[in-house]
Amino acid sequence: MRAGACRVRGASHRSRAQHVLALIAYLAGCTSGADAFCQLGDEHEVARTSGKDFDAIDLVATGNRAIAFWSVAGGLFAQALDAHGASVGQRVRLGVRCDGGFGAVAARDGAEVACLLHPTRGKHEQPGGLVLHSIDRALRVTRTRLLGGAGPQSEGVALARGDAGLAVAWHDGAPDAHRIWWASLADGAEPPRVISEHGRMAQAPAMATRGGRTALAWAENWIERGELASRLVIWDGRSAPRTLLEHAHVAAMPQLFPLGASLALGYRDRTGAGAKTGLYLAKVGARGDALGRAVRAGRADGVGRPALQACMDGVVAATPRTYGGDYFVGINWFDHRLEKSRGEQQFYEDAHAFTHVSAACFGAHALLLIAEFPQLQRDTTALRAAPYRCR
């Protein structure tokens, strides 16, 4: 694995002269002052699966350790990690696979995991729905609750904990409707309700907490005057949902995250004809009704969702992206003003494709969880963890 700010691509297929040129380029690119401040640490293999794609992965920090979660055809699994990504104890199967994705958030003694199940057809037909698993420190499921239904095209869950307690939002997709459901899990709360606009095709939600209050964002598409229109929407739980911006990408994959006293948004977009999809970051106004100047964080044309994590007095942006035919994760650090002041690190290995990423913060460093896309020439795919530190 080459996990650093510079890459030597395809070295095993180069001539001696090409090796020398690659080494010169490598040394020149890796000795700049900016790149020297951020680095990836040693990687650790968390799990290896039998060649099937990951439905989703997630990583939560709880105390001095993290819990890695992943869903594959064989089920939903969890593995405790130390702060640098090494496995602690045995992995645990929590339940059936979350084929619509899942979300996780740390709890006092463990975690809460919301698992989105597609309906099943055939001999053992079952309706789809959202199931919440409560997990203790030993990774045992202590409670399971069904929160609501979901259609066969459902994809994406978000969890957050604010002053009002735990809240969850999920995407409910069917051929004729794509909606966002929201539910508060506080005692005495109202039943789940739809908060997206009727007649528009909503996509997977994102949630974050700022000042004890929870905000929710999602993208939605619709046809207007014969053309496809897209927008990003934010909801603060009090007033009606507000439009943050209209955008050109049909899969914006928005992410919300706290950044100091502010709330920030990340989303994918294209800015012109032929332009590569990029990740953009911007601060959100105090009432969720204004968006600050958007900063392009880098290319984001991979198939997976970016991971944005407030950490080290700024934000870590880990983004699935491409270079030619390669799929890897580009990692950048931005300060609290969303100014990029470090060189990009790249989690990359020749002939491998990395398409899923999640992140957690341990104060002085972030921990990244990165999963591969299955390759025809290999029987297994790996889930790996690595620390990321900026000085």
Residue, then its C-alpha position, 0 to 999 in steps of 0.5 A: m500500500r502506498a498511503g501518502a501525499c505522492r504516488v508511484r503508479g504501476a511501478s511493477h510494469r516500468s522500465r529502469a529509466q521509468h523507475v528513475l523518473a518516477l523516483i525523481a518525481y516522487l522525491a520532488g513532490c514529497t519534500s514540499g513544506a505543505d505536504a510534510f505537515c499531514q501524513l497517514g499512519d500504519e494501516h490495519e486490516v479490519a475485515r476481509t469479505s468474500g468478494k461481495d460489495f459493501d452496502a455501507i460502512d461507518l465508524v464512530a469514536t466512543g471514548n478511547r476506541a472506535i467501532a467499525f461497522w460494515s454491511v455485506a451480503g452475509g450481514l451487519f458486522a461490528q469490530a472494536l478498534d483502538a484509536h489507531g485502527a488496530s482490532v480489539g477483540q473479536r468481530v461480531r455479527l449484529g444482524v441481517r444485512c442493511d441493503g439500503g445502507f445504515g447509520a451509526v452514532a456513539a452512545r454512552d456505553g456503545a452505539e446506536v445503529a439504524c439499519l435500512l432493509h429492502p423488502t424481500r420477495g418470494k417464498h419468505e416475503q417481508p416488508g422493508g423498514l428501518v430497524l434500530h439496534s442498540i449496542d453495548r460496549a461488548l458489541r452485544v445487541t441489547r435492544t431492537r426496534l422497528l421505526g418505519g417502513a421503506g420501499p425497494q429503492s430506499e438508500g441512506v440513513a442519518l443519525a444524530r444526537g442533540d439536546a432533544g435526544l436521538a433523531v433519525a432520518w431515512h430515505d424511502g424509495a419506490p418506483d413512484a416516490h422518493r421521500i425523506w422520513w424523520a423521527s425523534l426517538a425522545d420519550g413522548a415524541e410524535p410518530p415518524r413523518v415525511i418532511s420532503e416535498h411531494g412530487r420531488m425525488a429526494q435522496a439520502p439524508a445527512m444530519a448534524t448537531r450544532g449548539g444542541r440542535t439538529a439540522l437535516a439536509w438532502a438533495e432532490n431532483w424533479i422535472e421542470r419545463g421538460e428539464l431536470a432540476s436539482r437542489l439542496v434542502i436544509w431543515d432545522g426541525r422548527s420552520a419549513p425546509r429551506t432551499l440552500l442552493e440549486h446545483a448541476h449534479v443529480a447525485a450531490m451526496p450532501q454531508l452536514f458537519p459542525l465546524g467550531a460554532s458553525l454548521a458546514l455543508g459538503y456536496r458534490d457538483r459540476t461547475g461547467a461542461g466537461a468539468k469533473t465532479g468536485l467536492y464543495l464545502a461551505k458554511v451554513g448561516a445561523r438559521g440555515d437560510a444562507l450559504g457562505r462562499a463555497v470552496r472546491a475541496g478537490r475531485a469527487d467523481g468516485v462512486g462512494r459518498p465523501a466523509l467529512q469530519a471535524c478534527m484537529d481544529g478544522v475538517v478532514a475531507a476524505t473523498p472517493r475519486t479517480y485518476g484515469g482508471d484508478y479509484f482511490v481516496g483523496i484526503n485533505w485537511f481544511d482549517h476552520r475558515l475552510e482554507k486548504s493548507r495541506g497537500e492531499q494524501q492518497f489511500y491507493e494501491d495499484a490494481h485496487a479500487f477504494t470506493h467507501v470511506s468513513a472517518a472519526c476524530f480522536g482530538a489530535h488525529a483522525l481515524l479513517l475506515i476505507a473499503e474496496f470495491p470487489q475485483l474480478q481477479r481476486d476472491t476477497t475484498a478488504l476493509r482497512a483502517a489508518p490514522y491521519r494526523c496533521r501538524 
